[in-house]
Amino acid sequence: MESIASKLTLIDYAIIIGYIALLLIIGLRSSLLSKAKQDESLFLANKSLGWASIGFNMWATNVGPSMLLAFASIGYTTGIVAVNFDWYAFVFLWLLALVFAPRYLAANVMTLPEFMGKKYGDTTRNILAWYSLVKMLISWLSLGLFAGGFLIRQVLGIPMWMSVIVLVFFAAFFTYIGGLKTIARINIFQMLLLIAVSCLLTILGLHQVGGFSALYQGVPSGFWNLIRPTSDPDYPWHAILLGYPVAAIAFFCTDQAMVQSVLGAKSLEQGQLGVNFIAWLKILSLPLFILTGVLCAVLYPNLTDPTQAYMTMVTNLFPTGLNGLVIVVLIAVLVGTIGSSLNSLSTVFTMDIYVKRLNPTARKEQIVQVGRLTILVGCFFAIMMALAIDQIKGLNLFDVFQSVLGFIAPPLSVVFLLTVFWKRASRLAVNFVLSLGSAFSLGVGACYLWVFTPDKYAFWPHYLLLSFYIFVILMVAAILLSLAGRKEELPAIPYLAVKTTKTVKWAWGSLIMMMLLLYVLFSGH
């Protein structure tokens, strides 16, 4: 198969090399200027974030090139059904805004393990910290590295193992020199550029196809349906209805990377409006990302690999020079995501586990050494996981991301829902679900993805239903353990008893009406 690199011009390569060189220069300069401030913590931005910053930061965290490539690939093969994974999210973002956020902000915590520790004690906090490390390694670092390696393999035509090694050590270099902070500062600009590029790609594609009418008639009618029948082998409606909430609750309501912006809100109202803003932004997934794949299905129907849909559109429709800019933006955002993951991994392990549990009297030099060692170990683990993910059979790129998250999510969804909604939940039950329940969920996932793969063994249910079944088993086990033991006197969870403002009510009411309208519009045959 011809690599995309063969279609790039000297202008494209000049743009790519020039932009990377600029990032390196800015990174080195930032490192020199910030050495005097290395010990300052800006974890929650001094509680100064407004609704726009919160919403856009959450969206930038959620929508990277990995999901962009995955959305385009699933749009190419099945149409718009995958937009459920963004539009259906408004229900769980509402849950974050009106149920979880008032409790998180009232508890005045910096991390979610700290929040759970205030309720159940240090043991629970430690277990959740370790599980958060596993989740970070798999869901953020490994999947992000896999997507980056996948992209570089498409662009340069080199093997996956070489792609991920180049990418992870480039990201690690930025982490060491402090350039990651600079990338974080321009992340919003890069996301705006991604949006502009995707919008231009959609417009060029529509022009090439001949307009909306030609696009609508150029693909099977089922491509335009959000709700598929129960007999659909790929995305039956009941699998999405039951299985997606398990991952969505864990991802939007309990994931540190997603919730962190809300924890930094200047007020509860701003946090609630910020979460509302990302729900509105998610509507754009259809015209900007998934529609690219649908357009590609009409213009280039004979692709042997649907995951090349996005880059195929880029290289065939964009003029000379713009190809290089698009690749630069994709790689830069991927490096930022991977570098952020490495930095977060190092911080969590070093400060929450090494300093707090293993060596409370550690000197500053020891802490720095452990932090750097953690980055190297994280790089090695991420490379191994990315190569393992590349061996998953029987699933497309989009399903790989969703299924991996689906097996990580059930324990987190269970313990956070019980903590917030049921006062009777016991410390034993929560610790059981976070430890043995997590081992069970991840073990089933490993069997599904690598050992008894669904392309060879037909006894598996849909991966979304499997995630739901695991969730139900763990929830029942937790309830039975709580009821079987004696009632514990646990600290009450604080709650910001602030009356919901009219602005918040109006924002969420308008969003709910819009989502109902969209589902009615795209649910017909």
C-alpha positions in Angstrom: 0.0 0.0 0.0 1.3 3.4 -1.0 2.3 5.5 2.0 0.9 9.0 2.4 4.5 10.3 2.6 4.8 9.6 -1.1 2.2 12.2 -1.8 3.8 15.0 0.3 5.7 17.7 -1.5 8.9 19.5 -0.4 6.7 22.4 0.8 4.8 19.9 3.1 8.0 18.5 4.5 9.4 22.0 5.0 6.3 23.0 7.0 6.6 19.9 9.1 10.3 20.2 9.9 10.0 24.0 10.5 7.1 23.6 12.9 8.8 20.9 14.9 12.0 23.0 15.0 9.9 25.9 16.3 8.4 23.8 19.0 11.8 22.6 20.1 13.1 26.1 20.3 10.1 27.4 22.2 10.3 24.4 24.5 14.0 25.0 25.3 13.4 28.7 25.9 10.4 27.8 28.1 12.5 25.4 30.1 15.2 28.0 30.7 12.7 30.7 31.8 10.7 28.4 34.1 13.5 26.8 36.1 13.0 29.3 38.9 9.3 28.3 39.1 9.6 24.6 38.9 8.1 24.0 42.3 5.0 26.1 41.8 1.8 24.2 41.5 -0.9 25.4 39.1 -2.9 22.2 39.3 -6.3 23.9 39.7 -5.4 27.2 38.1 -6.0 28.9 41.4 -9.7 28.2 41.1 -10.0 30.8 38.4 -11.5 29.0 35.4 -14.6 30.4 33.8 -17.2 28.4 31.8 -15.5 28.9 28.4 -12.1 27.7 29.6 -13.6 24.7 31.4 -15.7 23.6 28.4 -13.0 24.1 25.8 -10.3 22.5 28.0 -12.5 19.4 28.5 -13.3 19.2 24.8 -9.6 19.5 23.9 -8.9 16.7 26.3 -11.7 14.5 24.9 -11.3 15.2 21.2 -7.8 14.6 19.9 -6.5 13.2 16.6 -7.1 9.6 17.9 -10.8 10.1 18.1 -10.8 12.1 14.9 -9.2 9.2 13.0 -11.5 6.7 14.7 -14.7 8.7 14.0 -13.8 9.1 10.3 -13.1 5.4 10.0 -16.5 4.4 11.6 -18.2 7.0 9.5 -16.7 5.4 6.4 -18.0 1.9 7.3 -21.3 2.4 9.1 -22.4 6.1 8.8 -23.4 8.4 11.6 -24.3 5.8 14.3 -21.1 6.5 16.2 -22.2 10.0 17.0 -24.2 8.4 19.8 -20.9 8.2 21.6 -20.7 12.0 21.7 -24.4 13.1 21.6 -25.6 10.6 24.2 -22.9 11.9 26.5 -25.0 15.0 27.4 -26.9 12.8 29.9 -23.8 12.0 31.8 -22.3 15.5 31.5 -25.6 16.7 33.1 -24.9 14.2 35.9 -21.4 15.6 36.4 -22.7 19.2 36.5 -25.7 18.8 38.8 -24.8 15.7 40.9 -21.0 15.2 41.1 -19.6 18.8 40.7 -21.4 20.2 43.8 -19.9 17.4 45.9 -16.4 17.6 44.4 -16.2 21.4 44.9 -17.7 21.3 48.4 -15.1 18.7 49.4 -12.3 21.1 48.2 -10.2 18.3 46.8 -7.4 18.3 44.2 -7.8 14.7 43.1 -10.7 12.2 43.0 -8.7 9.6 45.0 -8.5 12.3 47.7 -12.3 12.8 47.4 -12.9 9.0 48.0 -10.3 9.0 50.8 -12.3 11.6 52.7 -15.3 9.2 52.7 -13.7 5.8 53.1 -10.2 6.4 54.4 -6.6 6.0 53.2 -6.9 2.4 52.1 -9.6 3.3 49.6 -7.6 6.4 48.5 -4.5 4.2 47.9 -6.4 1.6 45.9 -8.0 4.2 43.7 -4.7 5.9 43.2 -3.2 2.7 41.9 -6.2 2.0 39.7 -6.0 5.5 38.4 -2.4 4.8 37.4 -3.5 1.7 35.5 -6.3 3.7 33.9 -3.9 6.5 32.9 -1.4 4.0 31.4 -4.0 2.3 29.4 -6.8 4.7 28.5 -4.7 7.9 28.0 -1.0 6.9 27.4 -1.2 3.6 25.6 -4.3 4.4 23.4 -2.9 7.8 22.6 0.5 6.3 21.7 -1.3 3.7 19.6 -3.2 6.3 17.7 0.0 8.4 17.2 1.9 5.4 16.0 -1.0 4.5 13.7 -0.9 8.0 12.2 2.9 8.0 11.7 2.7 4.6 10.1 0.2 5.9 7.6 2.3 9.0 6.9 5.8 7.6 6.7 5.0 3.9 5.9 7.2 2.6 8.7 6.4 -0.3 11.0 4.3 0.3 14.1 7.1 -0.5 16.6 9.3 2.1 15.0 6.4 4.6 14.9 5.6 4.3 18.6 9.2 4.4 19.7 9.9 7.6 17.8 6.7 9.3 19.1 7.0 8.3 22.7 10.6 9.4 23.1 9.9 12.7 21.3 7.1 13.3 23.8 9.4 12.2 26.7 11.9 14.7 25.5 9.4 17.5 25.7 8.5 16.3 29.2 12.1 16.6 30.3 12.9 20.0 28.8 9.6 21.6 29.9 8.3 22.1 26.3 5.1 20.3 27.3 4.0 23.4 29.2 4.4 25.4 26.1 2.4 22.9 24.1 -0.3 23.0 26.8 -0.4 26.8 26.4 -1.1 26.6 22.7 -3.4 23.5 22.9 -6.5 25.7 22.4 -4.9 27.2 19.3 -4.2 23.7 17.9 -7.7 22.5 18.6 -9.1 25.6 16.8 -6.8 24.8 13.9 -8.0 21.2 13.9 -11.6 22.4 13.8 -10.8 24.8 11.0 -9.1 22.1 9.0 -11.9 19.6 9.6 -14.5 22.2 8.6 -12.6 23.0 5.4 -12.3 19.3 4.7 -16.0 18.8 5.0 -16.7 21.8 2.7 -14.3 20.6 0.1 -15.7 17.1 0.3 -19.3 18.3 -0.1 -18.3 20.3 -3.1 -16.5 17.3 -4.6 -19.5 15.0 -4.0 -22.0 17.6 -5.4 -23.8 18.8 -2.3 -25.9 17.3 0.5 -28.5 15.7 -1.8 -25.8 13.8 -3.7 -24.2 12.8 -0.4 -27.5 11.6 1.1 -28.2 9.4 -1.9 -24.7 8.2 -2.4 -24.6 5.9 0.7 -27.0 3.3 2.0 -30.1 4.8 3.8 -29.0 3.2 7.1 -26.0 5.4 7.1 -28.1 8.3 8.4 -29.8 6.5 11.3 -28.7 7.0 14.9 -30.8 4.1 16.2 -30.1 0.6 14.8 -32.3 -2.5 15.3 -31.4 -5.1 17.9 -30.4 -7.4 15.1 -27.7 -5.0 13.9 -24.3 -6.8 14.5 -22.3 -3.6 15.0 -24.3 -1.1 17.0 -27.7 -2.4 18.2 -29.7 0.3 20.0 -29.9 -1.7 23.3 -26.1 -2.2 23.4 -25.5 1.5 23.2 -28.4 2.4 25.6 -27.1 0.0 28.3 -23.4 -0.3 27.7 -22.3 3.3 26.9 -23.4 4.8 30.2 -20.9 2.5 32.1 -18.0 4.0 30.2 -19.5 7.5 30.1 -20.0 7.8 33.9 -16.4 6.7 34.5 -15.0 8.9 31.8 -16.9 12.1 32.3 -17.7 12.0 36.0 -14.8 10.1 37.6 -11.7 10.7 35.3 -9.2 13.1 36.8 -8.2 14.5 33.3 -11.8 15.3 32.5 -13.0 16.5 35.9 -9.8 18.6 36.7 -11.1 21.6 34.8 -14.3 21.6 36.8 -12.3 21.3 40.1 -10.6 24.6 39.0 -13.8 26.5 38.4 -14.1 29.9 40.1 -17.6 28.9 41.2 -20.1 26.1 41.0 -22.2 28.0 38.4 -19.2 28.5 36.2 -18.4 24.8 36.5 -21.9 23.8 35.6 -22.0 26.1 32.6 -18.6 24.9 31.5 -19.8 21.3 31.4 -22.9 22.5 29.5 -20.6 24.1 27.0 -18.7 20.9 26.2 -22.0 19.2 25.6 -22.9 21.8 23.0 -19.4 21.4 21.4 -19.9 17.7 21.1 -22.7 18.3 18.6 -20.0 19.4 16.2 -18.7 15.8 16.1 -21.1 14.9 13.3 -20.3 17.7 10.8 -16.6 18.0 11.6 -15.4 14.5 12.2 -17.9 11.7 11.3 -19.1 13.3 8.1 -15.5 13.2 6.8 -15.7 9.4 6.8 -19.1 9.4 5.1 -17.9 11.7 2.4 -14.8 9.5 1.9 -17.1 6.5 1.5 -18.7 8.2 -1.5 -15.6 9.7 -3.0 -13.2 6.8 -2.4 -15.4 3.7 -1.8 -12.6 1.1 -2.4 -10.3 1.7 0.5 -8.8 -1.5 1.8 -8.3 0.0 5.3 -11.1 2.3 6.6 -8.8 3.8 9.2 -7.1 5.7 6.3 -10.3 7.6 5.5 -9.3 10.9 7.2 -5.8 11.0 5.7 -7.1 9.9 2.3 -9.4 12.9 2.3 -6.6 15.2 3.4 -4.1 14.1 0.8 -6.6 14.1 -2.1 -8.6 17.3 -1.4 -6.2 19.7 0.2 -3.8 21.9 -1.9 0.0 21.7 -1.7 1.3 22.9 1.7 -1.8 22.3 3.6 -1.2 18.6 3.9 2.0 19.3 5.9 0.2 21.7 8.2 -2.5 19.1 8.9 0.0 16.4 9.7 2.0 18.9 11.9 -1.2 19.7 13.9 -2.1 16.1 14.3 1.3 15.0 15.5 1.7 18.1 17.8 -1.5 17.4 19.6 -0.6 13.7 19.9 2.7 14.6 21.4 1.0 17.0 23.7 -1.4 14.3 24.8 1.2 11.6 25.3 3.6 14.1 27.0 0.8 15.2 29.4 0.1 11.6 30.2 3.7 10.9 31.0 3.9 14.0 33.2 0.7 13.1 35.0 1.8 9.5 35.5 5.1 10.7 36.9 3.4 13.2 39.3 0.8 10.7 40.6 3.2 7.9 41.3 6.0 10.1 42.7 3.8 12.3 45.0 0.8 10.1 45.8 2.6 6.8 46.2 6.4 7.1 46.5 6.5 10.2 48.7 3.3 9.5 50.6 3.6 5.8 51.2 7.1 4.5 50.3 9.5 7.2 51.3 7.9 10.1 53.2 11.4 11.6 54.0 12.6 11.5 50.5 15.0 14.3 49.5 14.3 16.5 46.5 17.0 14.8 44.4 15.4 11.4 45.1 12.0 12.7 44.2 13.3 14.0 40.8 15.1 10.7 40.1 12.0 8.7 40.8 9.9 11.0 38.7 12.3 10.6 35.7 12.5 6.8 36.2 8.7 6.7 36.2 8.7 8.5 32.9 11.0 5.8 31.4 9.0 2.9 32.8 5.9 4.6 31.5 7.4 4.9 28.0 8.4 1.2 28.0 4.9 0.1 29.2 3.1 2.3 26.7 5.2 0.9 23.8 4.3 -2.6 24.8 0.6 -1.8 25.3 0.4 0.1 22.0 1.9 -2.9 20.1 -0.5 -5.2 22.0 -3.4 -3.0 21.0 -2.2 -3.2 17.4 -2.7 -7.0 17.6 -6.4 -6.8 18.5 -8.4 -8.7 15.9 -12.0 -8.4 14.8 -12.5 -4.8 15.8 -12.1 -1.5 14.0 -10.1 1.4 15.3 -13.2 3.1 16.9 -14.3 -0.2 18.6 -10.8 -0.7 19.9 -10.9 2.6 21.9 -14.5 2.0 23.1 -14.0 -1.6 24.2 -10.7 -0.9 26.1 -12.5 1.9 28.0 -15.5 -0.3 28.5 -13.5 -2.8 30.5 -11.7 -0.2 32.6 -14.9 1.6 33.5 -17.2 -0.7 35.5 -15.5 -0.6 38.9 -15.2 3.2 38.8 -18.8 3.7 37.8 -20.0 1.4 40.5 -18.1 2.9 43.4 -18.8 6.5 42.5 -22.5 6.0 41.9 -22.8 4.1 45.2 -20.8 6.8 47.1 -23.0 9.6 45.8 -26.5 7.9 45.7 -26.4 5.4 48.6 -25.4 6.2 52.1 -25.4 2.5 53.1 -22.4 1.7 50.8 -19.7 0.2 53.0 -15.9 0.6 53.0 -15.5 -3.2 52.4 -17.8 -3.1 49.4 -16.0 -0.2 47.8 -12.5 -1.6 48.4 -13.7 -5.0 47.1 -15.0 -3.5 43.8 -11.9 -1.4 43.3 -9.5 -4.3 43.9 -10.9 -7.7 43.1 -13.7 -6.2 40.9 -11.1 -4.3 38.9 -9.1 -7.5 38.4 -12.2 -9.3 37.3 -13.2 -6.6 34.8 -9.7 -6.2 33.3 -9.3 -10.0 33.2 -12.5 -10.4 31.2 -11.4 -7.6 28.9 -8.0 -9.2 28.3 -9.7 -12.5 27.4 -12.1 -10.7 25.0 -9.4 -8.6 23.3 -6.4 -10.9 23.1 -7.1 -14.5 24.2 -10.6 -15.6 23.0 -11.1 -12.9 20.4 -14.6 -12.3 19.1 -13.5 -12.9 15.5 -12.8 -16.6 16.4 -15.2 -17.2 19.3 -18.9 -16.4 18.7 -20.1 -16.8 22.3 -19.2 -13.3 23.3 -22.0 -10.7 23.5 -21.4 -7.2 22.1 -18.6 -5.5 24.0 -20.9 -2.8 25.2 -23.3 -5.3 26.6 -20.4 -7.2 28.2 -19.3 -4.0 29.9 -22.9 -3.6 31.2 -23.0 -7.1 32.5 -19.8 -6.6 34.4 -21.2 -3.4 35.8 -24.3 -5.2 37.0 -22.3 -8.1 38.6 -20.1 -5.6 40.5 -23.0 -3.4 41.6 -24.9 -6.4 42.9 -21.8 -7.7 44.8 -21.2 -4.3 46.3 -24.8 -4.0 47.5 -24.8 -7.5 49.0 -21.5 -6.9 50.8 -22.8 -3.6 52.2 -26.1 -5.1 53.4 -24.3 -8.2 54.9 -21.9 -6.2 57.1 -22.8 -4.0 60.0 -23.7 -0.4 59.3 -20.7 1.9 59.4 -20.5 5.4 60.6 -18.8 7.0 57.6 -18.3 10.8 57.1 -21.0 12.4 55.2 -20.2 13.8 51.7 -20.3 17.6 51.7 -22.6 19.2 49.2 -22.7 22.8 47.9 -26.3 23.6 48.7 -26.4 26.4 46.2 -29.6 27.1 44.4 -29.3 26.3 40.7 -29.2 29.6 38.9 -31.6 30.6 36.1 -28.7 30.7 33.7 -27.7 27.1 34.4 -31.4 26.0 34.1 -31.8 27.8 30.8 -28.5 26.4 29.4 -29.3 22.8 30.3 -33.0 23.1 29.3 -32.0 24.5 25.9 -29.4 21.7 25.4 -32.0 19.0 26.3 -34.5 20.3 23.8 -31.8 20.5 21.1 -30.6 16.9 21.8 -34.2 15.6 21.7 -34.7 17.4 18.4 -31.5 15.9 16.9 -32.4 12.4 17.9 -35.9 12.7 16.4 -34.4 14.1 13.2 -31.8 11.3 12.8 -33.7 8.3 14.2 -36.1 7.8 11.3 -35.6 5.4 8.4 
